[in-house]
Amino acid sequence: MSTAHRRGPADRPPVDDAARGDDAHGPPCDERACVVTALRLGWWLADAYHHAQTADLTTDERPKTPPAKLTNVTEMSGRRRMRMYLDGVDVALAQIADLTRAAPPGPASTRAAAPGPGTRPDPDPGTAGSGSGSAGTEAGSVGADSPGVPPSTTAVRAVPPTEADEFLLALDDLNVDVLRWATATNHRVGLAYRLGRSLADTVRRGDADQVPWRFAGRRFQIGRWLDELASVLPPYSAAVVRRSLAAWADAVARAGMGDPAEAGLGELARELRNQGELWRGVLTGGLNPRDLLDEDDYAVVARNVIIRDRKLVVQAARGIFWPVLVPLLVALLAVVGVSAVAATGSPTARAAVALVGLGAGLAAIWRSVSGPALAVAGEVNRPLLDGELIVRMADRVDRPLASARAAARSGRQRRPDEVVGRSEHVAGLSPADLP
């Protein structure tokens, strides 16, 4: 049995299985919020692991003199930033446990590191450990004792950050236990965690030669996860990101083959992380892709929908004209003709009878045909409208890809502090002006 199941039931209060809200007993109380939180958690933990691989966690220096402005996230020491990542993991696990009505964490659970009202976070990821001798043992105990209890980052915090390999192994153990717990709690929650982690690894900053293999095959797996989670993600988000991801994969493939009409791998690598931030914002609800559309986009959508509707009307009319309308019109004309001949009176009276009968017959035919036709048109027109909106929203979300192509066409590398479209008479941003 895994060490993740060593804690006994005395560490937590009993939970009614029917109230847990896992796959066996129904969805969580707020499945969309749970899935979005799991996606953020996967992205966050992937960033934490990459940070542990690349940052210096051996020192925790603070400025000796007050800085000119408040310290930003990118200006934190490696050790402080790692504490931030671990606190975020704790908070996300506690939120998922609450949304799935899981058992509250025990004494050695995620709440040990998540600051709350009147509490104080752990002072350092390495202060809880006793040295490298206990690193392996504590790394092996990372996790939860059942699917109803979230794993704990307490054991990860016990690993001294100077032991780089031990710390990375502990983070990977935490990842495995989170994946097991999330998947056992709710299948879609586990998929969302994997999706966030895979997207974060795909858009990781790196050299140009790393970009092609990140999209090799991963695009299709991410697309399948997006399809399965589309109903519990924010509206339009799954389709927009899937279409944007396909555009990026095609651009990377063409750049890898040396297509001169496409941006180079260097330009794509520089903009990939910016694209990832947009994908994360769209999938987690922080960015509504419809907010990116302007009046020109809606004009294009309306024009395309009208053109498609017109084509559908013409095709439908051709389809029902001979088998349906022609027999009805022939029968109507025959009935009207017989009625006009049988009518008594002057020719004017007979013509009036014929016109009244023809009008009544045409009205009856219109009512019998228009009702089902309008119902079908309403059912068909909504997907058409959504499809056109998704195309326009994906184009707007692909702004980093457009920037990479523009940089490639200009034949120069855009400076990080350069703002596209800024007047040459406007001074650039100074470090003190940055957030």
N, C-alpha and C positions, 0 to 999 in steps of 0.2 A: 504493500500500500504506500502511496506517495506520502511524503512528509507534509503535504498540504492538508492531510486529513487527520493529523495527530491530535488536535485540540478536541476535547470532549464537549458534550452538550451542556456541561455546567458553565461553560464560558459565555453562554448567551441564552436568552429566554427562548422557550419553545415557540414555534411558529406554525400556524395552521397551514397545511399544504395547499388548501383551496384558496388561501389569500395571497400566496406568493406571486401568482400571475406569471408563471413560466409557460413554456409551450404546452405542458401537460394540462394546465388549468386555465388557459386563456391568455390573451395578450396583457402586457403591463397596463397600469392605470392610465399612462400617457405614453403610448408607444412611440410617437414621433419624437417627443422630448428625450426619451430613452435612447432611441437610435442616434439622434443628433449628438447626444452627450457621448455615446460610445465612439462615434466617428471622431469627435474632438479628442477623446482619450487615446485612440490609436495614433492619431497624428502627433499628439503631445509626447507620447512615450517613444515614438520613433525619433522625434527631435531630441529627446533626452539621451537616447542611446548614441546618436550621432555626436551630440555635444560631449558626452563622456569619452568618445573616441578621439576627438580633436582638441578639446580644451585642456588647459592646465588646471587640474583640481588639487594641486598640492599646496597652493597658497590662497589666502583669503584676505587680500590687501584691501584696505579702505583708504580713501584719499587722506593724506596728511594735512592738507589744508582744504577749507570748504571750496567745492568746485564752483565754476561760474554759473552753472545751472544744475538742476536736479539730475541725478544719474539716470540714464536711460537703460533699457533692458540690454541693449548691445554693449553698454559700457560697464556692466556688472563684471565682477570677477567670475572666473569659471565655476568656483565653488558656490557662490551665491546664486548663480543662474541655475545650477543643478538643484539647489534647494527649492527654487521656484518651480522647476519641472516636477519634482517629487511632490510638492504641495498640490500642484495641479492634478496629478494622478490621484492623490488621496481624495480631493474634493470631487472629482469625476466619479470615482468608485462609490463614494457615499451617495451621490445623486442617483446613480443607476440603481443602487440597492434600495433607495427610498422609492423610486419610480416603479420598481418591480415588486414592491411590497416584500422585499427580502428581509431576512432577520437582521436586526441592527448589529453593527460590528461589535466584536468583543473588546476586551482591554488592549489586546495587541493588534488592533485592526487599523483601518485607514484613518480613523479619527485621531490616532496618536500623533499624526503629522499635519493634519489639516487644521489651521488656526480658525477659531470661532470666537464668538463674543466672550470676552473675559479670559481668553486663553492665549497662549503664546506658542508659536511654532518651535520645533526643535532648533537649537542654536546652530547646529552644523550637521551635515550628513555623516561626519565621522566621529562625533562625540559619543554616540551610543555604543560604539564597539570597543573592544579591548585589545585590538591589534590583529595582525595577520593570522594568528593562530586560530581565532574564532571566525575568521572570514568565511571559510568554506562551510562550516556548520550553519552559520546564520544565513548564508546565501541559499542553502538547501531548504531552509524552513520558510522561504518566502511563499505566500499564497494563502488560500482559504481552506477551511476545514470542510466545507460543503458548498454545493452550488448556490446556497442561499446566503452565504457570507462572503463579502468581497475580499480579495486578497489584500495583503498589507504591505506597505512600503517600509515598515519599521525595520525589517531585516535588511533591506537594501541600505537604509540609513546607517546600519551598524557596520557596514563594510568601510574600512578606511579608504578614502579616495586616493591615497598614495599607492594602494594595491590596484593598479589599473586593470589587470586581467580579472582579478577577483570581483571587482566592481562591475565590469562588463558582464561577467557570468551571472552576477546577482540580478542585474537589470534584465538579462535574457530570461532568467528563471521567473522573474516577475511578469514578463511578457507572456510566457507560456501559461502561467497560472491565471492571469487576467483573461487570456483567450479561452482557457478551459471553463473558467467560471462564467464568463459572458455568454459563451455558446450554450452551456448547460442551463443558464437562466432563461435565455430566449434566443432562438436560432438567429433571428434578424439582428439582435443586438451583437452577437458574435460576428455576423457578416459586416456590420457597420464598423466594428473595431478593426477588422482586417482591411476594410476599404480605406479607412483613415490612415492606417499604417502603410499600406501599399502606395497610396497617393503621395504621402510624405516622402517615401523613399524614391518615388519616380521623379519628383520635382526638386530633389536635393541639389544644392549648388555643387558644381564640380567642373572638371575639365570637359572640353568639347568631345573628346573621344569616349566619354562615359555616357553621353546622351543616347546613342543608338541602341545599346543593349538594354537600357532602362525601359524602352518602349517595345522591345522585342517580345511579343507574346503577352506582356502584361496588360496591354490595351484591351485585349479580348476578355481577360479574366475580370478586370475592373468593369468592363461593360456589362458582363453577366451579373455582377454584384449590384450595379446600378439598376439594372432591369428588375431584379428581385426586390430591391428596397425602394423602388419608385413610389409605391403607394404610401410609404411612411416617411418619406423625405419631403421637404417643402415643395410646393407646386412648381412644376417645370424644371426643378433643379437637376434631377437625374438625367432627363433628356438633353438639357442644355450642356451639362458637363460631358455627357457621352459624345455629343456631336463635336464639342470643342476638343475633346481628347482625340477623336478621330482625325480632326484637322491637324493637330500637332503631330500625331503619328505619321500622317502622310507627308507633312513638311520635313520631319526628321528623316524619313525614308528617302525623299528626293534629295535632301542635302547630303545624305550619306553616299548617294550615287553621283554627286557632283553636279546636280542640275543647276545651271547658271541662273535660271529664273527664280530660284528659291534662295532664301536666306541661308547663310553658312551655319555650320554646327556651332561656331563660336558665338554668333549673334543669338542663336536659339538657346544656347547654354546660359547666356547672360540674362535672358528674359524668362527662363523656365520657372524660376522661383516666384517671380511676380505673377505668372500665370497660376501657379499653385495656390497662392494666397487668394486669388479670385475664385478658384474652384472651391476652396474650403469655405469661403464666405457664402457662396451660393448654396452649397450642400448643407450648411449648418443654419441657414436662415438669416445670417448676418447681412447678406446682400440679396435683395430681391431683383432678379435679372430684368423684370419689367421696368424697374426704375431707371435702367440704362437706356431705354428707348425714348426717342423724341418724336416730334410730329412727322418728320420725314419717314421714320420707320413705320409709323402707323399708316401713313399714306401708301407706302409700298405694300404693306400687309393688306389694306383694303383693296388696292388695285388687283393684287394677285388673287384674293378670294373672289372678287367679282368676275375675273376672267375664268377662274375655275368653275364658278357657279354657272356661268354662261355656257361653258363647254358641257357641263353635266346636264343642263336643261336641254340643249340641242341633242345630246346623245339619248336622253330619256324620251324626248319627243319622237325621235326616229325609232326608238325601240317599241313604243306603244302605238304608233300611228297606224300601221297596217293591221296588226292583229287585234287592236282594241277600238281605236277611234273610227277607222273606216267602216267596220260593220255597224257600229252604233249610229254613225251619220247616215248610212244607207237605210237602216231601219227607221230612223227619225224622218227622213225625207219621204219614205214610203207611207208612213202613218200620216204625215202632214198632207201629202198629195191626196190620199184617200179621203181624209177629212174635208179637204177643200172641194173635192168633186162631189162628195155626198151632201155638202152644205147647200141649203136653199137660199135663194135671194139673189141680189145683184152681184155682178163680178167684184164690185168693191167689197161687199160683205164676205165673199169667198176669200178674197185676198187677205182681209183682216183676220179671218179664222186661220188661214195658213200661217200668217206672220205670228199670231199669238201662239199657235201650236209649235212653230219652229223655235220661238224664244223660250217657251217653257221646256221644250226638249233639250235645247242647248244648256239652259240653266241646270237641269237635272244631271246632264252629263258632266258639267263643270263641278257640281257638288260631289258627285261620285268619284271623280278623278282627283280633284284638288286636295281633298282632305288627306288621303294617304300620301299624295305627292309631297305636300307641305310637311307632313310628319317625317317622311323619309329625308327630305331636305334638311330639316332641323337636326336630325341625328347625324347626317353626313357633314353638315356645314361646320359643326363644332370641332370635330377633329381636323378639318381643313384649316380653320382659324388657328387652332393650337399649333398645328404644324408650321404655319407661316410665322407665328410668333416665336416659336422655338428657333427657327432659322435666323431671324433677326436678332434674338437675344444671344444666340451663340456667336454671331458675328461681333456683337458688342463686347461679349466676355473675352473674345480673342484679341483684345487690344494689345497685349504683350507680343503676340505673334505678328500683328501688323507693325508694331514698333521694330521688331527684329528684321522684318522684310524691308522696312523703310531705311534702317541703318545699313543693310546690305546694299540697297540701291544707291545710297549716298556715297558708298565707297569709303566710309570712315566709321570709327567706333565712337558711339555717343558717350560722353563723359557721364559718370554717375550723378554729378550735380547739375547736369544740363536739363532744362525743362523744355520739352518739345513745344514749339510755337511761341517761346518767350522772345520778346523784343531784345535786340542786341543792346539797346540803350538802358535796359533794366539790369541793375546789379545782381549778381548771383547771391545765393543764400550763404550766410556765414554759419559756422558751427553753433553759435549762440542762438541762431534763429530756428534751428532744427528742433523738433519736438523731443 
